[in-house]
Amino acid sequence: MEKLFQQTLIIMDFPQKTEWIILERYGETTETIPELDELQNVREKLTERYNGLNKLLLSILEIQPRPPEDMVNLLVKTIERGQATIDSAEASIQEVKKNWSL
C-alpha cells in the first residue's frame, strides 16, 4: 500500500508539469485546451483516489482490535482501483506528451 501512495504522489506531479510545458510552448489555444482539460481531469482523479484511500485507511486503523471483513474487502478494491487509476493516468499523460512531442 505504501508503494501505491508513493506512485500516486509521484504521478500527481506529472499532469501539472506537462500542463505548464504546453502552456509555455503553445499557450492556451483551441488546440491545447482539450489536452489541458484532460491533464486537469487526470490530476483530479489521482487526488480523489489518494484522498479516498487515505480516509479509508485511517478509518480502518481506528477500528480495534480488528476491522470488519467488509472494510478490508473495500480496502482491497480501493487499492485495485487506485492502481488502475495510476495506470490510466500514466497512459493519458504519455498520450498528451506524444501529441505535443514533449
C-alpha positions in Angstrom: 0.0 0.0 0.0 2.9 2.3 0.7 4.0 1.8 -2.9 0.6 2.9 -4.1 0.8 6.1 -2.1 4.3 6.8 -3.4 3.3 6.1 -7.0 0.2 8.3 -6.7 2.2 11.2 -5.3 4.8 10.9 -8.0 2.3 10.6 -10.8 0.2 13.5 -9.4 3.1 15.9 -10.3 3.3 14.8 -14.0 0.0 16.3 -15.2 0.8 19.7 -13.8 4.3 19.7 -15.2 3.0 18.7 -18.6 0.4 21.4 -18.4 3.0 24.1 -17.7 5.2 22.9 -20.6 2.2 23.0 -23.0 1.2 26.5 -21.8 4.8 27.8 -22.0 5.4 26.4 -25.5 2.0 26.7 -27.2 -0.2 28.9 -24.9 -3.9 28.3 -24.2 -5.4 27.8 -27.7 -8.4 25.9 -29.1 -5.9 23.1 -29.9 -4.4 22.9 -26.4 -7.5 23.4 -24.3 -8.7 19.8 -24.7 -5.3 18.4 -23.7 -5.1 20.8 -20.7 -8.5 19.8 -19.6 -7.5 16.1 -19.9 -4.5 16.7 -17.7 -6.6 18.6 -15.1 -9.0 15.6 -15.1 -6.1 13.2 -14.6 -4.8 15.2 -11.6 -8.3 15.4 -10.1 -8.8 11.6 -10.4 -5.5 10.9 -8.8 -6.2 13.3 -6.0 -9.6 11.8 -5.4 -8.2 8.3 -5.3 -5.4 9.3 -3.0 -7.7 11.1 -0.6 -10.2 8.2 -0.6 -7.6 5.6 0.2 -6.1 7.8 2.9 -9.6 8.3 4.6 -10.4 4.6 4.3 -7.1 3.6 5.8 -7.5 6.0 8.7 -11.0 4.6 9.4 -9.7 1.1 9.4 -6.8 2.0 11.7 -9.3 3.5 14.2 -11.2 0.2 14.5 -9.9 -2.1 17.2 -9.0 -4.8 17.6 -9.7 -5.8 14.1 -11.7 -4.1 11.2 -14.7 -5.9 9.8 -14.2 -8.0 6.8 -16.3 -5.8 4.5 -13.9 -2.9 5.3 -10.9 -5.0 4.5 -12.6 -6.0 1.2 -13.3 -2.4 0.5 -9.7 -1.5 1.1 -8.6 -4.2 -1.3 -11.0 -2.9 -4.0 -9.8 0.7 -3.3 -6.2 -0.3 -3.8 -7.1 -2.1 -7.1 -9.0 1.0 -8.3 -6.1 3.2 -7.3 -3.6 1.1 -9.3 -6.0 1.2 -12.3 -6.2 5.0 -11.9 -2.5 5.3 -11.9 -2.1 3.1 -15.0 -4.8 5.1 -16.8 -3.2 8.4 -15.7 0.2 7.4 -17.0 -1.3 6.4 -20.3 -3.2 9.7 -20.6 -0.1 11.7 -19.8 2.0 9.8 -22.2 -0.6 10.3 -25.0 -0.7 14.1 -24.4 3.1 14.2 -24.4 3.2 12.2 -27.6 0.6 14.5 -29.2 2.7 17.6 -28.5 6.1 16.0 -28.9 7.2 16.6 -25.3 
